[in-house]
Amino acid sequence: MFNEVHSLPVQTLMLITKPSLQATALLQHLKTSLMLNGKLHNIQRSLDEIPVNSLILLDMMEADKKLINYWQENLGRRNNVKVLLLNTPEEYPFRDIENWPHINGVFYSNEDQTRVIEGMQGVMRGECYFSQKLASYLITRSGHYRFNSAESALLTHREKEILNKLRVGASNNEIAQSLFISENTVKTHLYNLFKKISVKNRTQAVSWANDNLRR
C-alpha cells in the first residue's frame, strides 16, 4: 500500500556566486521574500557542508566550464537539495542543463527578481520552474536521468492528481482544463513526476500508479 509522503520543506537558501555588495543585497531580498535562512558562498571556493533541504541558487554569470564541472560533481553527491540556475545565458544548451543534478529551475539572465522569487516559491511548493521548450525537452528525456530511490515516492498532491488523470487517459489539454492550470504547467508537473518515479513515458507512469497508488 502506498503511504502519502511529502518532501521536507526547504530550510536554507544558499546563493553561490561571486561575493559583492549586489550579491549580498540580492540574498537579503530573497531571504526576506521567501522567509528563509540564507548564506552566500563564493562560487570559486570548494564547499564541504550543505545543510539538508537546501535550495541552491547558482549564478551562471560567474561560472566558467571548470566551475560548472566542479559544482555538478559536488551537488551530485548531495541528497535532499534543490538546484536552481540563476542568470543562465539564453544560448545555454538544454543538453547541458540536463547534466545538472537535482535541477528544479532555470532562470535566464533577462528575468527580473519578481519572476525569480515567484519561481522559487513554486519550487518550494514542490514544482519546477522551466520554460515551455525546456520543460518539453526534459519530459521527453526524463528516462535518461538517474535518481535516488528515496526520492521516487515524494509526490505532491498536485502530482498525484495529474497521475490519476493519466490513469483515465486524459490528454495534457484535458488535465489543464480540469485542474484550471496551463498546459505548460501540466508539462512541468509531468517532468517532475516522471523524474521522481523514474519512468520514461505516460504508459509507464500509469503502470507505476496502478501498482503504488490507491484508487
C-alpha positions in Angstrom: 0.0 0.0 0.0 1.2 3.5 -0.8 1.7 5.9 2.1 1.4 9.6 1.4 4.9 11.1 1.7 5.7 14.8 1.2 9.1 16.2 0.6 10.5 18.0 3.6 10.2 21.8 3.5 13.2 23.9 2.3 15.1 25.2 5.3 18.1 27.1 3.9 18.8 29.2 0.8 22.4 29.1 -0.4 23.4 31.6 -3.1 26.5 30.5 -4.8 28.1 33.4 -6.7 31.0 35.9 -6.6 30.7 37.9 -3.4 29.8 41.6 -3.9 27.5 44.2 -2.4 25.0 43.4 -5.1 25.0 39.7 -4.3 24.6 40.5 -0.6 21.6 42.7 -1.3 20.1 40.0 -3.5 20.5 37.4 -0.8 18.9 39.7 1.8 15.9 40.4 -0.6 15.4 36.7 -1.3 15.7 35.8 2.4 13.0 38.3 3.3 10.7 37.5 0.4 10.9 33.7 0.9 11.2 33.8 4.7 14.2 31.5 4.7 17.6 31.4 6.4 20.3 32.0 3.8 24.0 32.3 3.2 26.3 33.5 0.5 29.1 31.2 -0.8 31.9 32.1 -3.1 31.5 30.2 -6.3 35.3 29.9 -6.7 35.7 28.1 -3.3 35.0 24.5 -2.5 32.1 23.6 -0.3 32.1 20.6 2.0 28.9 21.0 4.1 25.5 21.8 2.7 22.5 21.7 5.1 19.8 19.1 4.3 16.8 20.5 2.5 18.7 23.4 1.0 17.7 25.5 -2.0 20.8 26.0 -4.1 20.8 29.1 -6.3 23.9 29.1 -8.5 24.9 32.2 -10.5 25.8 31.0 -14.0 27.1 34.5 -14.9 30.1 33.8 -12.6 30.6 30.2 -13.7 33.2 29.0 -16.3 33.4 25.4 -17.6 35.7 24.3 -14.8 33.5 25.7 -12.1 30.4 24.2 -13.7 32.1 20.8 -13.7 33.1 21.2 -10.0 29.6 22.2 -8.9 27.8 19.5 -10.9 30.1 16.9 -9.3 29.7 18.4 -5.8 26.0 18.8 -5.9 25.6 15.3 -7.4 26.8 13.8 -4.2 24.1 15.5 -2.2 20.7 14.4 -1.1 17.6 16.5 -0.3 18.8 19.6 -2.1 17.1 21.5 -5.0 19.3 23.2 -7.6 18.3 26.4 -9.4 20.4 28.1 -12.1 20.4 32.0 -12.0 21.4 34.4 -14.8 21.5 31.5 -17.2 22.6 32.6 -20.8 19.8 32.3 -23.3 22.0 30.2 -25.5 23.0 27.7 -22.8 22.1 24.3 -24.4 19.3 22.1 -23.0 21.6 19.1 -23.0 24.0 20.9 -20.7 21.1 21.8 -18.3 20.2 18.1 -18.3 23.6 17.4 -16.7 22.8 19.3 -13.6 21.9 17.1 -10.6 18.7 17.8 -8.7 17.8 20.6 -11.2 14.4 22.2 -10.3 14.5 25.5 -12.1 16.3 27.7 -14.7 16.2 31.5 -14.5 17.5 33.2 -17.6 19.5 36.5 -17.5 16.6 38.5 -18.7 14.3 37.6 -15.9 13.7 40.1 -13.1 13.8 39.5 -9.4 10.0 39.2 -9.1 9.9 36.3 -11.6 12.8 34.7 -9.8 11.0 34.9 -6.4 7.8 33.6 -7.9 9.6 30.7 -9.5 11.5 29.9 -6.3 8.2 29.9 -4.3 6.9 27.3 -6.8 9.9 25.2 -6.3 9.5 25.3 -2.5 5.9 24.0 -3.1 7.3 21.0 -5.0 7.0 22.4 -8.5 9.7 23.1 -11.2 10.4 26.3 -13.0 11.3 25.8 -16.6 10.4 27.5 -19.9 7.9 25.6 -22.1 10.6 24.5 -24.5 12.9 23.3 -21.8 10.1 21.5 -20.0 9.1 19.7 -23.2 12.7 18.7 -23.8 13.3 17.4 -20.2 10.0 15.5 -20.2 11.0 13.6 -23.4 14.5 13.0 -21.9 13.4 12.2 -18.4 14.3 8.5 -18.8 18.0 9.4 -19.1 18.2 10.8 -15.5 19.4 8.8 -12.6 17.6 9.5 -9.3 17.8 8.4 -5.7 15.2 5.7 -4.9 14.5 7.5 -1.7 13.1 10.4 -3.7 10.9 8.3 -6.0 7.8 8.4 -3.8 7.9 12.0 -2.8 4.9 13.1 -4.8 2.9 16.3 -4.2 -0.8 16.4 -4.0 -1.0 18.0 -7.4 1.3 15.4 -8.9 -1.0 12.6 -7.6 -4.0 14.4 -9.2 -2.2 14.5 -12.5 -1.2 10.9 -12.2 -4.8 9.9 -11.6 -5.8 11.9 -14.7 -3.3 9.9 -16.7 -4.8 6.7 -15.5 -8.1 7.5 -17.2 -6.3 8.5 -20.4 -6.6 12.3 -20.1 -4.6 14.5 -22.5 -2.4 17.4 -21.3 -5.1 19.8 -22.5 -7.8 17.9 -20.6 -5.7 17.8 -17.5 -5.1 21.5 -17.8 -8.8 22.3 -18.1 -9.9 20.0 -15.3 -7.3 21.5 -12.9 -7.6 25.1 -14.1 -3.9 25.3 -14.9 -2.0 25.9 -18.2 -0.7 23.1 -20.5 2.8 24.4 -19.8 2.3 23.8 -16.1 1.0 20.3 -16.8 4.2 19.6 -18.8 6.3 20.9 -15.9 4.4 18.7 -13.4 4.8 15.7 -15.7 8.6 16.2 -15.9 8.8 16.4 -12.2 6.6 13.4 -11.8 8.4 11.3 -14.3 11.7 12.2 -12.6 10.5 11.2 -9.1 9.1 7.8 -10.1 11.9 7.1 -12.7 9.7 6.4 -15.7 10.1 7.4 -19.4 6.5 7.9 -20.6 2.9 8.1 -19.7 2.3 4.4 -20.1 5.0 3.6 -17.6 3.7 6.3 -15.2 0.2 4.7 -15.3 1.6 1.3 -14.6 3.6 2.7 -11.7 0.4 4.4 -10.4 -1.7 1.2 -10.6 1.0 -0.6 -8.5 1.5 2.1 -5.9 -1.5 4.4 -5.6 -4.8 3.5 -4.1 -7.8 4.1 -6.5 
